[in-house]
Amino acid sequence: MLNHADNYPGGEAPSNASDIAARCRDAGRSRFAWAAFTGTAGIVLAAAVAIGFRRRTG
């Protein structure tokens, strides 16, 4: 089981392993939120440009 492996370098888990895991989860959530926001903004911008282009060319 890859996600539940107990293979820390040196054999012992760091004393703050749960803090490290929490920071990793928070960073992942933050990056996902920014990616979703950026993707949505890109779609809105592309739609606005396409609408503007269609109106300009008649």
C-alpha positions as CSV (number, residue, x, y, z in Angstrom):
1,M,0.0,0.0,0.0
2,L,1.8,3.0,-1.3
3,N,-0.2,5.7,0.6
4,H,0.1,3.9,4.0
5,A,3.8,2.9,3.7
6,D,6.0,3.2,6.8
7,N,9.3,3.7,5.1
8,Y,10.8,6.9,6.5
9,P,14.4,7.5,5.8
10,G,16.4,6.4,8.9
11,G,13.5,4.2,10.0
12,E,11.8,6.6,12.4
13,A,9.0,8.9,11.6
14,P,9.7,12.6,12.3
15,S,8.3,13.9,15.5
16,N,6.1,16.4,13.6
17,A,4.9,14.0,10.9
18,S,1.2,14.9,11.4
19,D,2.1,18.6,11.1
20,I,4.0,18.0,7.8
21,A,1.1,16.0,6.4
22,A,-1.4,18.7,7.4
23,R,0.8,21.4,5.7
24,C,1.0,19.2,2.5
25,R,-2.8,18.8,2.4
26,D,-3.3,22.5,2.9
27,A,-0.8,23.3,0.1
28,G,-2.6,20.8,-2.2
29,R,-6.0,22.3,-1.5
30,S,-4.6,25.8,-2.1
31,R,-3.0,24.9,-5.4
32,F,-6.2,23.1,-6.5
33,A,-8.2,26.2,-5.7
34,W,-5.9,28.5,-7.6
35,A,-5.9,26.1,-10.6
36,A,-9.7,26.0,-10.6
37,F,-9.9,29.8,-10.4
38,T,-7.3,30.2,-13.2
39,G,-9.1,27.7,-15.4
40,T,-12.4,29.4,-14.9
41,A,-11.0,32.8,-15.5
42,G,-9.4,31.5,-18.7
43,I,-12.7,30.1,-20.0
44,V,-14.5,33.4,-19.2
45,L,-11.8,35.4,-20.9
46,A,-11.8,33.1,-24.0
47,A,-15.6,33.4,-24.2
48,A,-15.5,37.2,-24.0
49,V,-12.9,37.4,-26.7
50,A,-14.9,35.1,-28.9
51,I,-18.0,37.1,-28.4
52,G,-16.2,40.3,-29.1
53,F,-14.6,38.9,-32.2
54,R,-18.0,37.7,-33.6
55,R,-19.6,41.1,-33.0
56,R,-16.7,42.8,-34.7
57,T,-16.8,40.6,-37.8
58,G,-20.5,40.9,-38.0
